[in-house]
Every structure is written in structure tokens, then in C-alpha cells.
Amino acid sequence: MDIKSAKLVAALGLAVTLAGCTEEKIPGPTADNCAPGMYEKNLAGLSKESNRNEFTANCKSFLAAKKMTEWKFEKSPEGKY
């Protein structure tokens, strides 16, 4: 009986380990992944609503940070300073 219970515990452990491998991965927020065409493709590839929400939030945050750090150098007017 001891061998049967050890096999059962080993089989359950293997099943639990493999169950963690099937979880889908959320793409990281990059300029390529958050571009309009790839964004829709990545969003359609996610099956869980929570993963879609997380990807959307990550892309919105990435794009907001990118917008805040973009700037264009403008010279000051000659007589102002």
C-alpha cells in the first residue's frame, strides 16, 4: 500500500507542476507590442479577460510614460533672456 500511495503522490505532484506550465504569458509593453497593429493581434491572442485587461493597462501606462518623456528642443527667443 505504501508504494501505491507514493506513486499517487508523485503523479499528483507532476500534474500540479505541469498545470503551471499551461498558463499563457502576457506580452511585455514595448513600442512594437503596443503599436496599433500588433496591439490588436496580441489582444486577440489572449484568452483570459484578466490577461487582456492587464495587457491593456500595461500598454496604456507604457504609452503615457513614452509621451511624457518625449520632447523637442526649442531655442529661446533672442531678446527674452
Chimera marker file (.cmm) of the C-alpha trace (Angstrom):
<marker_set name="trace">
<marker id="1" x="0.000" y="0.000" z="0.000" r="1" g="1" b="0" radius="0.5"/>
<marker id="2" x="2.950" y="2.278" z="0.648" r="1" g="1" b="0" radius="0.5"/>
<marker id="3" x="4.180" y="2.041" z="-2.969" r="1" g="1" b="0" radius="0.5"/>
<marker id="4" x="0.723" y="2.851" z="-4.371" r="1" g="1" b="0" radius="0.5"/>
<marker id="5" x="0.389" y="5.986" z="-2.252" r="1" g="1" b="0" radius="0.5"/>
<marker id="6" x="3.906" y="7.096" z="-3.254" r="1" g="1" b="0" radius="0.5"/>
<marker id="7" x="3.010" y="6.684" z="-6.945" r="1" g="1" b="0" radius="0.5"/>
<marker id="8" x="-0.214" y="8.627" z="-6.403" r="1" g="1" b="0" radius="0.5"/>
<marker id="9" x="1.630" y="11.479" z="-4.669" r="1" g="1" b="0" radius="0.5"/>
<marker id="10" x="4.236" y="11.556" z="-7.458" r="1" g="1" b="0" radius="0.5"/>
<marker id="11" x="1.514" y="11.621" z="-10.150" r="1" g="1" b="0" radius="0.5"/>
<marker id="12" x="-0.341" y="14.437" z="-8.367" r="1" g="1" b="0" radius="0.5"/>
<marker id="13" x="2.892" y="16.400" z="-7.982" r="1" g="1" b="0" radius="0.5"/>
<marker id="14" x="3.623" y="16.029" z="-11.687" r="1" g="1" b="0" radius="0.5"/>
<marker id="15" x="0.086" y="17.110" z="-12.588" r="1" g="1" b="0" radius="0.5"/>
<marker id="16" x="0.349" y="20.228" z="-10.416" r="1" g="1" b="0" radius="0.5"/>
<marker id="17" x="3.741" y="21.083" z="-11.882" r="1" g="1" b="0" radius="0.5"/>
<marker id="18" x="2.522" y="20.729" z="-15.463" r="1" g="1" b="0" radius="0.5"/>
<marker id="19" x="-0.629" y="22.742" z="-14.745" r="1" g="1" b="0" radius="0.5"/>
<marker id="20" x="1.548" y="25.786" z="-14.056" r="1" g="1" b="0" radius="0.5"/>
<marker id="21" x="3.217" y="25.445" z="-17.459" r="1" g="1" b="0" radius="0.5"/>
<marker id="22" x="-0.006" y="25.920" z="-19.405" r="1" g="1" b="0" radius="0.5"/>
<marker id="23" x="-0.587" y="29.475" z="-18.195" r="1" g="1" b="0" radius="0.5"/>
<marker id="24" x="-0.441" y="31.949" z="-21.081" r="1" g="1" b="0" radius="0.5"/>
<marker id="25" x="2.189" y="34.652" z="-20.972" r="1" g="1" b="0" radius="0.5"/>
<marker id="26" x="1.282" y="38.297" z="-21.322" r="1" g="1" b="0" radius="0.5"/>
<marker id="27" x="3.476" y="40.150" z="-23.828" r="1" g="1" b="0" radius="0.5"/>
<marker id="28" x="5.591" y="42.886" z="-22.328" r="1" g="1" b="0" radius="0.5"/>
<marker id="29" x="4.745" y="46.507" z="-23.098" r="1" g="1" b="0" radius="0.5"/>
<marker id="30" x="7.182" y="47.576" z="-25.805" r="1" g="1" b="0" radius="0.5"/>
<marker id="31" x="6.917" y="50.025" z="-28.676" r="1" g="1" b="0" radius="0.5"/>
<marker id="32" x="6.356" y="47.112" z="-31.062" r="1" g="1" b="0" radius="0.5"/>
<marker id="33" x="3.776" y="45.280" z="-28.931" r="1" g="1" b="0" radius="0.5"/>
<marker id="34" x="1.781" y="48.442" z="-28.227" r="1" g="1" b="0" radius="0.5"/>
<marker id="35" x="1.745" y="49.643" z="-31.856" r="1" g="1" b="0" radius="0.5"/>
<marker id="36" x="-1.827" y="49.659" z="-33.257" r="1" g="1" b="0" radius="0.5"/>
<marker id="37" x="-1.498" y="46.554" z="-35.486" r="1" g="1" b="0" radius="0.5"/>
<marker id="38" x="0.408" y="44.374" z="-33.035" r="1" g="1" b="0" radius="0.5"/>
<marker id="39" x="-1.700" y="45.580" z="-30.105" r="1" g="1" b="0" radius="0.5"/>
<marker id="40" x="-4.867" y="44.145" z="-31.645" r="1" g="1" b="0" radius="0.5"/>
<marker id="41" x="-3.079" y="40.918" z="-32.609" r="1" g="1" b="0" radius="0.5"/>
<marker id="42" x="-1.667" y="40.447" z="-29.091" r="1" g="1" b="0" radius="0.5"/>
<marker id="43" x="-5.010" y="41.283" z="-27.503" r="1" g="1" b="0" radius="0.5"/>
<marker id="44" x="-6.815" y="38.737" z="-29.688" r="1" g="1" b="0" radius="0.5"/>
<marker id="45" x="-4.248" y="36.082" z="-28.747" r="1" g="1" b="0" radius="0.5"/>
<marker id="46" x="-5.042" y="36.327" z="-25.031" r="1" g="1" b="0" radius="0.5"/>
<marker id="47" x="-7.838" y="34.032" z="-23.877" r="1" g="1" b="0" radius="0.5"/>
<marker id="48" x="-8.480" y="35.263" z="-20.329" r="1" g="1" b="0" radius="0.5"/>
<marker id="49" x="-10.223" y="38.568" z="-19.682" r="1" g="1" b="0" radius="0.5"/>
<marker id="50" x="-7.889" y="39.348" z="-16.774" r="1" g="1" b="0" radius="0.5"/>
<marker id="51" x="-4.852" y="38.902" z="-19.031" r="1" g="1" b="0" radius="0.5"/>
<marker id="52" x="-6.394" y="41.195" z="-21.674" r="1" g="1" b="0" radius="0.5"/>
<marker id="53" x="-7.083" y="43.821" z="-19.011" r="1" g="1" b="0" radius="0.5"/>
<marker id="54" x="-3.521" y="43.583" z="-17.698" r="1" g="1" b="0" radius="0.5"/>
<marker id="55" x="-2.033" y="43.882" z="-21.208" r="1" g="1" b="0" radius="0.5"/>
<marker id="56" x="-4.257" y="46.895" z="-21.958" r="1" g="1" b="0" radius="0.5"/>
<marker id="57" x="-3.258" y="48.604" z="-18.704" r="1" g="1" b="0" radius="0.5"/>
<marker id="58" x="0.430" y="47.877" z="-19.334" r="1" g="1" b="0" radius="0.5"/>
<marker id="59" x="0.271" y="49.360" z="-22.844" r="1" g="1" b="0" radius="0.5"/>
<marker id="60" x="-1.620" y="52.455" z="-21.670" r="1" g="1" b="0" radius="0.5"/>
<marker id="61" x="0.966" y="53.009" z="-18.958" r="1" g="1" b="0" radius="0.5"/>
<marker id="62" x="3.853" y="52.468" z="-21.400" r="1" g="1" b="0" radius="0.5"/>
<marker id="63" x="2.409" y="54.894" z="-23.955" r="1" g="1" b="0" radius="0.5"/>
<marker id="64" x="1.706" y="57.522" z="-21.272" r="1" g="1" b="0" radius="0.5"/>
<marker id="65" x="5.278" y="57.274" z="-19.985" r="1" g="1" b="0" radius="0.5"/>
<marker id="66" x="6.622" y="57.483" z="-23.527" r="1" g="1" b="0" radius="0.5"/>
<marker id="67" x="4.516" y="60.577" z="-24.212" r="1" g="1" b="0" radius="0.5"/>
<marker id="68" x="5.742" y="62.263" z="-21.022" r="1" g="1" b="0" radius="0.5"/>
<marker id="69" x="9.405" y="61.673" z="-21.873" r="1" g="1" b="0" radius="0.5"/>
<marker id="70" x="9.237" y="62.854" z="-25.485" r="1" g="1" b="0" radius="0.5"/>
<marker id="71" x="10.244" y="66.455" z="-26.009" r="1" g="1" b="0" radius="0.5"/>
<marker id="72" x="11.525" y="68.691" z="-28.751" r="1" g="1" b="0" radius="0.5"/>
<marker id="73" x="14.262" y="71.236" z="-28.209" r="1" g="1" b="0" radius="0.5"/>
<marker id="74" x="13.126" y="74.781" z="-28.942" r="1" g="1" b="0" radius="0.5"/>
<marker id="75" x="15.512" y="77.706" z="-28.777" r="1" g="1" b="0" radius="0.5"/>
<marker id="76" x="14.588" y="80.589" z="-26.531" r="1" g="1" b="0" radius="0.5"/>
<marker id="77" x="13.732" y="83.863" z="-28.218" r="1" g="1" b="0" radius="0.5"/>
<marker id="78" x="16.782" y="86.130" z="-28.663" r="1" g="1" b="0" radius="0.5"/>
<marker id="79" x="15.717" y="89.099" z="-26.538" r="1" g="1" b="0" radius="0.5"/>
<marker id="80" x="13.904" y="87.236" z="-23.779" r="1" g="1" b="0" radius="0.5"/>
<marker id="81" x="16.884" y="86.160" z="-21.644" r="1" g="1" b="0" radius="0.5"/>
<link id1="1" id2="2" r="1" g="1" b="0" radius="0.2"/>
<link id1="2" id2="3" r="1" g="1" b="0" radius="0.2"/>
<link id1="3" id2="4" r="1" g="1" b="0" radius="0.2"/>
<link id1="4" id2="5" r="1" g="1" b="0" radius="0.2"/>
<link id1="5" id2="6" r="1" g="1" b="0" radius="0.2"/>
<link id1="6" id2="7" r="1" g="1" b="0" radius="0.2"/>
<link id1="7" id2="8" r="1" g="1" b="0" radius="0.2"/>
<link id1="8" id2="9" r="1" g="1" b="0" radius="0.2"/>
<link id1="9" id2="10" r="1" g="1" b="0" radius="0.2"/>
<link id1="10" id2="11" r="1" g="1" b="0" radius="0.2"/>
<link id1="11" id2="12" r="1" g="1" b="0" radius="0.2"/>
<link id1="12" id2="13" r="1" g="1" b="0" radius="0.2"/>
<link id1="13" id2="14" r="1" g="1" b="0" radius="0.2"/>
<link id1="14" id2="15" r="1" g="1" b="0" radius="0.2"/>
<link id1="15" id2="16" r="1" g="1" b="0" radius="0.2"/>
<link id1="16" id2="17" r="1" g="1" b="0" radius="0.2"/>
<link id1="17" id2="18" r="1" g="1" b="0" radius="0.2"/>
<link id1="18" id2="19" r="1" g="1" b="0" radius="0.2"/>
<link id1="19" id2="20" r="1" g="1" b="0" radius="0.2"/>
<link id1="20" id2="21" r="1" g="1" b="0" radius="0.2"/>
<link id1="21" id2="22" r="1" g="1" b="0" radius="0.2"/>
<link id1="22" id2="23" r="1" g="1" b="0" radius="0.2"/>
<link id1="23" id2="24" r="1" g="1" b="0" radius="0.2"/>
<link id1="24" id2="25" r="1" g="1" b="0" radius="0.2"/>
<link id1="25" id2="26" r="1" g="1" b="0" radius="0.2"/>
<link id1="26" id2="27" r="1" g="1" b="0" radius="0.2"/>
<link id1="27" id2="28" r="1" g="1" b="0" radius="0.2"/>
<link id1="28" id2="29" r="1" g="1" b="0" radius="0.2"/>
<link id1="29" id2="30" r="1" g="1" b="0" radius="0.2"/>
<link id1="30" id2="31" r="1" g="1" b="0" radius="0.2"/>
<link id1="31" id2="32" r="1" g="1" b="0" radius="0.2"/>
<link id1="32" id2="33" r="1" g="1" b="0" radius="0.2"/>
<link id1="33" id2="34" r="1" g="1" b="0" radius="0.2"/>
<link id1="34" id2="35" r="1" g="1" b="0" radius="0.2"/>
<link id1="35" id2="36" r="1" g="1" b="0" radius="0.2"/>
<link id1="36" id2="37" r="1" g="1" b="0" radius="0.2"/>
<link id1="37" id2="38" r="1" g="1" b="0" radius="0.2"/>
<link id1="38" id2="39" r="1" g="1" b="0" radius="0.2"/>
<link id1="39" id2="40" r="1" g="1" b="0" radius="0.2"/>
<link id1="40" id2="41" r="1" g="1" b="0" radius="0.2"/>
<link id1="41" id2="42" r="1" g="1" b="0" radius="0.2"/>
<link id1="42" id2="43" r="1" g="1" b="0" radius="0.2"/>
<link id1="43" id2="44" r="1" g="1" b="0" radius="0.2"/>
<link id1="44" id2="45" r="1" g="1" b="0" radius="0.2"/>
<link id1="45" id2="46" r="1" g="1" b="0" radius="0.2"/>
<link id1="46" id2="47" r="1" g="1" b="0" radius="0.2"/>
<link id1="47" id2="48" r="1" g="1" b="0" radius="0.2"/>
<link id1="48" id2="49" r="1" g="1" b="0" radius="0.2"/>
<link id1="49" id2="50" r="1" g="1" b="0" radius="0.2"/>
<link id1="50" id2="51" r="1" g="1" b="0" radius="0.2"/>
<link id1="51" id2="52" r="1" g="1" b="0" radius="0.2"/>
<link id1="52" id2="53" r="1" g="1" b="0" radius="0.2"/>
<link id1="53" id2="54" r="1" g="1" b="0" radius="0.2"/>
<link id1="54" id2="55" r="1" g="1" b="0" radius="0.2"/>
<link id1="55" id2="56" r="1" g="1" b="0" radius="0.2"/>
<link id1="56" id2="57" r="1" g="1" b="0" radius="0.2"/>
<link id1="57" id2="58" r="1" g="1" b="0" radius="0.2"/>
<link id1="58" id2="59" r="1" g="1" b="0" radius="0.2"/>
<link id1="59" id2="60" r="1" g="1" b="0" radius="0.2"/>
<link id1="60" id2="61" r="1" g="1" b="0" radius="0.2"/>
<link id1="61" id2="62" r="1" g="1" b="0" radius="0.2"/>
<link id1="62" id2="63" r="1" g="1" b="0" radius="0.2"/>
<link id1="63" id2="64" r="1" g="1" b="0" radius="0.2"/>
<link id1="64" id2="65" r="1" g="1" b="0" radius="0.2"/>
<link id1="65" id2="66" r="1" g="1" b="0" radius="0.2"/>
<link id1="66" id2="67" r="1" g="1" b="0" radius="0.2"/>
<link id1="67" id2="68" r="1" g="1" b="0" radius="0.2"/>
<link id1="68" id2="69" r="1" g="1" b="0" radius="0.2"/>
<link id1="69" id2="70" r="1" g="1" b="0" radius="0.2"/>
<link id1="70" id2="71" r="1" g="1" b="0" radius="0.2"/>
<link id1="71" id2="72" r="1" g="1" b="0" radius="0.2"/>
<link id1="72" id2="73" r="1" g="1" b="0" radius="0.2"/>
<link id1="73" id2="74" r="1" g="1" b="0" radius="0.2"/>
<link id1="74" id2="75" r="1" g="1" b="0" radius="0.2"/>
<link id1="75" id2="76" r="1" g="1" b="0" radius="0.2"/>
<link id1="76" id2="77" r="1" g="1" b="0" radius="0.2"/>
<link id1="77" id2="78" r="1" g="1" b="0" radius="0.2"/>
<link id1="78" id2="79" r="1" g="1" b="0" radius="0.2"/>
<link id1="79" id2="80" r="1" g="1" b="0" radius="0.2"/>
<link id1="80" id2="81" r="1" g="1" b="0" radius="0.2"/>
</marker_set>
